[in-house]
Amino acid sequence: MKVQRLPDVTLGGVRFYHVRGESSAEWLDDYGTVKDGKLITVLWTFHRGMVDRQQTDELINQVMATFERTS
């Protein structure tokens, strides 16, 4: 699997790391942050035969943009 560390992103005022991977079968995007000493992650996995990378980015961007910090 090819894996790449992308720049951090800020969503809902919270800074997340972003790691992107791909294999011959799937696309993977992992976002994570630490809150109160706990690692919180959002993992996206898509089958390459069903969507292309542009489609995965569009879906991820739409959903991740709705992230809100809770207390």
NORNOR-V923867 format. One line per field, one symbol per residue. ss: DSSP state (H for helix, E for strand, L for the rest). phi: phi as a letter, one per 40 degrees, with the letter a starting at -180 (. if undefined). A space follows every 10 residues. Layout:
ss = ???
phi = ???
//
This chain:
ss = LEEEEEEEEE ELLEEEEEEE EELLLEEEEE EEEEELLEEE EEEEEEELLL LLHHHHHHHH HHHHLLLLLL L
phi = .cbbccdcbb bfgbcbcabb babcbabbbb baabbfgbcb bbbbbbcccb accccccccd cccccccbcb c
//
